[in-house]
């Protein structure tokens, strides 16, 4: 019956290993989701900054005394 005991021990070890892998996969998934949200947030901030920079560049490059174009232009 040692063969059955050995098989049971091996099965227990595999199940424990699988449980640890499940935890590791979930942790990695959580990290990936957090990183994705950070990337989206940073992308939006970059787009806003690009718009602000473009507005400043337009204001600097406009000849003195010239009115800025209307917003719908």
N, CA, C and O atoms as CSV, one atom per row, in Angstrom:
chain,resi,resn,atom,element,x,y,z
A,1,UNK,N,N,0.799,-1.201,0.000
A,1,UNK,CA,C,0.000,0.000,0.000
A,1,UNK,C,C,0.842,1.266,0.000
A,1,UNK,O,O,0.292,2.367,-0.035
A,2,UNK,N,N,2.125,1.138,0.037
A,2,UNK,CA,C,2.967,2.327,0.002
A,2,UNK,C,C,2.819,3.047,-1.333
A,2,UNK,O,O,3.017,4.260,-1.409
A,3,UNK,N,N,2.473,2.313,-2.377
A,3,UNK,CA,C,2.288,2.936,-3.679
A,3,UNK,C,C,1.109,3.903,-3.640
A,3,UNK,O,O,1.169,4.992,-4.211
A,4,UNK,N,N,0.026,3.493,-2.954
A,4,UNK,CA,C,-1.136,4.377,-2.829
A,4,UNK,C,C,-0.801,5.601,-1.982
A,4,UNK,O,O,-1.224,6.715,-2.291
A,5,UNK,N,N,-0.035,5.386,-0.908
A,5,UNK,CA,C,0.379,6.504,-0.061
A,5,UNK,C,C,1.260,7.468,-0.842
A,5,UNK,O,O,1.117,8.686,-0.729
A,6,UNK,N,N,2.173,6.913,-1.636
A,6,UNK,CA,C,3.067,7.736,-2.446
A,6,UNK,C,C,2.267,8.536,-3.476
A,6,UNK,O,O,2.534,9.717,-3.699
A,7,UNK,N,N,1.297,7.890,-4.095
A,7,UNK,CA,C,0.461,8.577,-5.086
A,7,UNK,C,C,-0.344,9.686,-4.427
A,7,UNK,O,O,-0.480,10.772,-4.990
A,8,UNK,N,N,-0.870,9.428,-3.262
A,8,UNK,CA,C,-1.623,10.447,-2.522
A,8,UNK,C,C,-0.755,11.624,-2.150
A,8,UNK,O,O,-1.184,12.772,-2.264
A,9,UNK,N,N,0.465,11.357,-1.704
A,9,UNK,CA,C,1.396,12.432,-1.344
A,9,UNK,C,C,1.747,13.273,-2.575
A,9,UNK,O,O,1.806,14.501,-2.522
A,10,UNK,N,N,1.977,12.565,-3.681
A,10,UNK,CA,C,2.314,13.279,-4.918
A,10,UNK,C,C,1.138,14.137,-5.379
A,10,UNK,O,O,1.329,15.267,-5.829
A,11,UNK,N,N,-0.066,13.606,-5.267
A,11,UNK,CA,C,-1.260,14.354,-5.645
A,11,UNK,C,C,-1.428,15.578,-4.752
A,11,UNK,O,O,-1.754,16.661,-5.239
A,12,UNK,N,N,-1.209,15.414,-3.460
A,12,UNK,CA,C,-1.281,16.544,-2.532
A,12,UNK,C,C,-0.262,17.622,-2.903
A,12,UNK,O,O,-0.568,18.814,-2.860
A,13,UNK,N,N,0.948,17.200,-3.267
A,13,UNK,CA,C,1.993,18.150,-3.648
A,13,UNK,C,C,1.595,18.905,-4.916
A,13,UNK,O,O,1.809,20.113,-5.018
A,14,UNK,N,N,1.019,18.193,-5.874
A,14,UNK,CA,C,0.592,18.838,-7.119
A,14,UNK,C,C,-0.529,19.835,-6.833
A,14,UNK,O,O,-0.530,20.940,-7.377
A,15,UNK,N,N,-1.476,19.453,-5.989
A,15,UNK,CA,C,-2.581,20.348,-5.648
A,15,UNK,C,C,-2.071,21.597,-4.926
A,15,UNK,O,O,-2.545,22.701,-5.193
A,16,UNK,N,N,-1.121,21.433,-4.025
A,16,UNK,CA,C,-0.547,22.580,-3.316
A,16,UNK,C,C,0.181,23.493,-4.289
A,16,UNK,O,O,0.062,24.716,-4.219
A,17,UNK,N,N,0.930,22.889,-5.192
A,17,UNK,CA,C,1.656,23.673,-6.199
A,17,UNK,C,C,0.675,24.439,-7.084
A,17,UNK,O,O,0.908,25.605,-7.400
A,18,UNK,N,N,-0.398,23.805,-7.479
A,18,UNK,CA,C,-1.415,24.440,-8.304
A,18,UNK,C,C,-2.084,25.598,-7.567
A,18,UNK,O,O,-2.366,26.636,-8.167
A,19,UNK,N,N,-2.334,25.427,-6.291
A,19,UNK,CA,C,-2.941,26.496,-5.497
A,19,UNK,C,C,-2.012,27.708,-5.431
A,19,UNK,O,O,-2.470,28.846,-5.539
A,20,UNK,N,N,-0.726,27.475,-5.258
A,20,UNK,CA,C,0.236,28.577,-5.232
A,20,UNK,C,C,0.298,29.274,-6.590
A,20,UNK,O,O,0.416,30.497,-6.658
A,21,UNK,N,N,0.221,28.505,-7.657
A,21,UNK,CA,C,0.233,29.101,-8.989
A,21,UNK,C,C,-1.017,29.940,-9.226
A,21,UNK,O,O,-0.936,31.003,-9.842
A,22,UNK,N,N,-2.158,29.484,-8.753
A,22,UNK,CA,C,-3.392,30.258,-8.881
A,22,UNK,C,C,-3.257,31.615,-8.191
A,22,UNK,O,O,-3.677,32.639,-8.729
A,23,UNK,N,N,-2.669,31.609,-6.998
A,23,UNK,CA,C,-2.463,32.860,-6.265
A,23,UNK,C,C,-1.507,33.767,-7.038
A,23,UNK,O,O,-1.762,34.963,-7.177
A,24,UNK,N,N,-0.415,33.204,-7.537
A,24,UNK,CA,C,0.560,34.000,-8.289
A,24,UNK,C,C,-0.061,34.591,-9.555
A,24,UNK,O,O,0.196,35.747,-9.891
A,25,UNK,N,N,-0.865,33.814,-10.249
A,25,UNK,CA,C,-1.524,34.296,-11.468
A,25,UNK,C,C,-2.482,35.433,-11.137
A,25,UNK,O,O,-2.533,36.422,-11.869
A,26,UNK,N,N,-3.231,35.318,-10.067
A,26,UNK,CA,C,-4.158,36.377,-9.680
A,26,UNK,C,C,-3.398,37.647,-9.310
A,26,UNK,O,O,-3.816,38.746,-9.673
A,27,UNK,N,N,-2.291,37.505,-8.593
A,27,UNK,CA,C,-1.486,38.667,-8.235
A,27,UNK,C,C,-0.934,39.347,-9.484
A,27,UNK,O,O,-0.954,40.574,-9.579
A,28,UNK,N,N,-0.445,38.568,-10.433
A,28,UNK,CA,C,0.061,39.131,-11.682
A,28,UNK,C,C,-1.046,39.826,-12.463
A,28,UNK,O,O,-0.826,40.883,-13.054
A,29,UNK,N,N,-2.221,39.239,-12.463
A,29,UNK,CA,C,-3.361,39.845,-13.142
A,29,UNK,C,C,-3.713,41.187,-12.502
A,29,UNK,O,O,-3.997,42.156,-13.207
A,30,UNK,N,N,-3.696,41.245,-11.188
A,30,UNK,CA,C,-3.988,42.498,-10.484
A,30,UNK,C,C,-2.954,43.571,-10.815
A,30,UNK,O,O,-3.301,44.733,-11.023
A,31,UNK,N,N,-1.690,43.176,-10.862
A,31,UNK,CA,C,-0.625,44.124,-11.199
A,31,UNK,C,C,-0.788,44.629,-12.635
A,31,UNK,O,O,-0.638,45.822,-12.900
A,32,UNK,N,N,-1.093,43.720,-13.549
A,32,UNK,CA,C,-1.277,44.115,-14.949
A,32,UNK,C,C,-2.446,45.089,-15.090
A,32,UNK,O,O,-2.352,46.058,-15.844
A,33,UNK,N,N,-3.534,44.848,-14.382
A,33,UNK,CA,C,-4.690,45.747,-14.424
A,33,UNK,C,C,-4.328,47.119,-13.874
A,33,UNK,O,O,-4.705,48.141,-14.447
A,34,UNK,N,N,-3.606,47.143,-12.774
A,34,UNK,CA,C,-3.186,48.424,-12.182
A,34,UNK,C,C,-2.280,49.184,-13.149
A,34,UNK,O,O,-2.419,50.397,-13.304
A,35,UNK,N,N,-1.363,48.487,-13.793
A,35,UNK,CA,C,-0.478,49.126,-14.753
A,35,UNK,C,C,-1.264,49.655,-15.950
A,35,UNK,O,O,-0.979,50.749,-16.439
A,36,UNK,N,N,-2.235,48.906,-16.420
A,36,UNK,CA,C,-3.041,49.341,-17.552
A,36,UNK,C,C,-3.800,50.626,-17.206
A,36,UNK,O,O,-3.868,51.550,-18.016
A,37,UNK,N,N,-4.364,50.676,-16.009
A,37,UNK,CA,C,-5.081,51.888,-15.586
A,37,UNK,C,C,-4.128,53.076,-15.480
A,37,UNK,O,O,-4.489,54.193,-15.851
A,38,UNK,N,N,-2.927,52.847,-14.982
A,38,UNK,CA,C,-1.925,53.910,-14.894
A,38,UNK,C,C,-1.545,54.400,-16.286
A,38,UNK,O,O,-1.414,55.605,-16.503
A,39,UNK,N,N,-1.368,53.486,-17.222
A,39,UNK,CA,C,-1.024,53.854,-18.595
A,39,UNK,C,C,-2.138,54.698,-19.206
A,39,UNK,O,O,-1.860,55.708,-19.853
A,40,UNK,N,N,-3.395,54.299,-19.010
A,40,UNK,CA,C,-4.513,55.072,-19.544
A,40,UNK,C,C,-4.543,56.472,-18.943
A,40,UNK,O,O,-4.758,57.452,-19.657
A,41,UNK,N,N,-4.328,56.569,-17.637
A,41,UNK,CA,C,-4.314,57.868,-16.958
A,41,UNK,C,C,-3.193,58.750,-17.501
A,41,UNK,O,O,-3.407,59.931,-17.777
A,42,UNK,N,N,-2.014,58.185,-17.653
A,42,UNK,CA,C,-0.883,58.958,-18.162
A,42,UNK,C,C,-1.090,59.377,-19.615
A,42,UNK,O,O,-0.686,60.471,-20.009
A,43,UNK,N,N,-1.713,58.517,-20.406
A,43,UNK,CA,C,-1.998,58.852,-21.802
A,43,UNK,C,C,-2.944,60.051,-21.876
A,43,UNK,O,O,-2.740,60.953,-22.688
A,44,UNK,N,N,-3.976,60.063,-21.033
A,44,UNK,CA,C,-4.900,61.195,-21.008
A,44,UNK,C,C,-4.195,62.480,-20.574
A,44,UNK,O,O,-4.448,63.547,-21.133
A,45,UNK,N,N,-3.321,62.380,-19.591
A,45,UNK,CA,C,-2.584,63.559,-19.135
A,45,UNK,C,C,-1.664,64.088,-20.233
A,45,UNK,O,O,-1.549,65.300,-20.414
A,46,UNK,N,N,-1.023,63.203,-20.952
A,46,UNK,CA,C,-0.143,63.621,-22.055
A,46,UNK,C,C,-0.958,64.333,-23.122
A,46,UNK,O,O,-0.523,65.357,-23.650
A,47,UNK,N,N,-2.134,63.808,-23.448
A,47,UNK,CA,C,-2.971,64.449,-24.456
A,47,UNK,C,C,-3.389,65.847,-24.018
A,47,UNK,O,O,-3.387,66.774,-24.828
A,48,UNK,N,N,-3.749,66.010,-22.741
A,48,UNK,CA,C,-4.101,67.344,-22.238
A,48,UNK,C,C,-2.897,68.282,-22.301
A,48,UNK,O,O,-3.032,69.442,-22.688
A,49,UNK,N,N,-1.738,67.788,-21.926
A,49,UNK,CA,C,-0.536,68.620,-21.956
A,49,UNK,C,C,-0.165,69.005,-23.384
A,49,UNK,O,O,0.283,70.125,-23.631
A,50,UNK,N,N,-0.351,68.076,-24.326
A,50,UNK,CA,C,-0.084,68.400,-25.727
A,50,UNK,C,C,-1.001,69.521,-26.201
A,50,UNK,O,O,-0.563,70.422,-26.916
A,51,UNK,N,N,-2.259,69.470,-25.808
A,51,UNK,CA,C,-3.206,70.528,-26.169
A,51,UNK,C,C,-2.803,71.871,-25.561
A,51,UNK,O,O,-2.860,72.905,-26.227
A,52,UNK,N,N,-2.401,71.844,-24.305
A,52,UNK,CA,C,-1.967,73.080,-23.649
A,52,UNK,C,C,-0.700,73.624,-24.302
A,52,UNK,O,O,-0.572,74.830,-24.512
A,53,UNK,N,N,0.227,72.737,-24.618
A,53,UNK,CA,C,1.470,73.162,-25.259
A,53,UNK,C,C,1.186,73.764,-26.632
A,53,UNK,O,O,1.787,74.771,-27.005
A,54,UNK,N,N,0.278,73.155,-27.380
A,54,UNK,CA,C,-0.075,73.677,-28.695
A,54,UNK,C,C,-0.685,75.069,-28.571
A,54,UNK,O,O,-0.387,75.954,-29.374
A,55,UNK,N,N,-1.544,75.264,-27.562
A,55,UNK,CA,C,-2.154,76.575,-27.339
A,55,UNK,C,C,-1.087,77.620,-27.015
A,55,UNK,O,O,-1.148,78.745,-27.513
A,56,UNK,N,N,-0.124,77.258,-26.196
A,56,UNK,CA,C,0.957,78.188,-25.846
A,56,UNK,C,C,1.808,78.497,-27.078
A,56,UNK,O,O,2.154,79.653,-27.322
A,57,UNK,N,N,2.145,77.464,-27.854
A,57,UNK,CA,C,2.931,77.687,-29.069
A,57,UNK,C,C,2.182,78.583,-30.047
A,57,UNK,O,O,2.786,79.457,-30.669
A,58,UNK,N,N,0.891,78.380,-30.189
A,58,UNK,CA,C,0.098,79.223,-31.082
A,58,UNK,C,C,0.098,80.670,-30.598
A,58,UNK,O,O,0.209,81.598,-31.400
A,59,UNK,N,N,-0.025,80.857,-29.295
A,59,UNK,CA,C,-0.036,82.215,-28.738
A,59,UNK,C,C,1.316,82.893,-28.927
A,59,UNK,O,O,1.377,84.090,-29.208
A,60,UNK,N,N,2.389,82.142,-28.776
A,60,UNK,CA,C,3.728,82.714,-28.911
A,60,UNK,C,C,4.023,83.043,-30.374
A,60,UNK,O,O,4.659,84.057,-30.662
A,61,UNK,N,N,3.577,82.214,-31.280
A,61,UNK,CA,C,3.878,82.409,-32.700
A,61,UNK,C,C,2.928,83.376,-33.389
A,61,UNK,O,O,3.159,83.724,-34.547
A,62,UNK,N,N,1.873,83.823,-32.726
A,62,UNK,CA,C,0.915,84.753,-33.322
A,62,UNK,C,C,1.537,86.146,-33.371
A,62,UNK,O,O,2.148,86.591,-32.399
A,63,UNK,N,N,1.384,86.825,-34.486
A,63,UNK,CA,C,1.931,88.197,-34.580
A,63,UNK,C,C,1.278,89.105,-33.539
A,63,UNK,O,O,0.109,88.923,-33.200
A,64,UNK,N,N,2.027,90.075,-33.037
A,64,UNK,CA,C,1.479,90.982,-32.020
A,64,UNK,C,C,0.231,91.698,-32.552
A,64,UNK,O,O,0.186,92.115,-33.709
A,65,UNK,N,N,-0.759,91.829,-31.704
A,65,UNK,CA,C,-1.979,92.545,-32.053
A,65,UNK,C,C,-3.001,91.700,-32.790
A,65,UNK,O,O,-4.129,92.149,-32.990
A,66,UNK,N,N,-2.650,90.519,-33.192
A,66,UNK,CA,C,-3.605,89.669,-33.904
A,66,UNK,C,C,-4.455,88.919,-32.889
A,66,UNK,O,O,-3.944,88.331,-31.936
A,67,UNK,N,N,-5.753,88.953,-33.117
A,67,UNK,CA,C,-6.658,88.248,-32.214
A,67,UNK,C,C,-6.579,86.745,-32.492
A,67,UNK,O,O,-6.378,86.327,-33.632
A,68,UNK,N,N,-6.737,85.947,-31.447
A,68,UNK,CA,C,-6.754,84.493,-31.670
A,68,UNK,C,C,-8.019,84.099,-32.444
A,68,UNK,O,O,-9.047,84.768,-32.340
A,69,UNK,N,N,-7.940,83.043,-33.198
A,69,UNK,CA,C,-9.145,82.622,-33.943
A,69,UNK,C,C,-10.230,82.151,-32.979
A,69,UNK,O,O,-9.924,81.671,-31.888
A,70,UNK,N,N,-11.493,82.284,-33.375
A,70,UNK,CA,C,-12.567,81.817,-32.484
A,70,UNK,C,C,-12.483,80.322,-32.280
A,70,UNK,O,O,-11.885,79.621,-33.097
A,71,UNK,N,N,-13.068,79.818,-31.210
A,71,UNK,CA,C,-12.951,78.386,-30.888
A,71,UNK,C,C,-13.479,77.459,-31.989
A,71,UNK,O,O,-12.985,76.342,-32.144
A,72,UNK,N,N,-14.467,77.909,-32.742
A,72,UNK,CA,C,-15.040,77.062,-33.784
A,72,UNK,C,C,-14.247,77.087,-35.077
A,72,UNK,O,O,-14.598,76.388,-36.028
A,73,UNK,N,N,-13.182,77.880,-35.132
A,73,UNK,CA,C,-12.382,78.043,-36.340
A,73,UNK,C,C,-11.608,76.838,-36.677
A,73,UNK,O,O,-10.885,76.828,-37.673
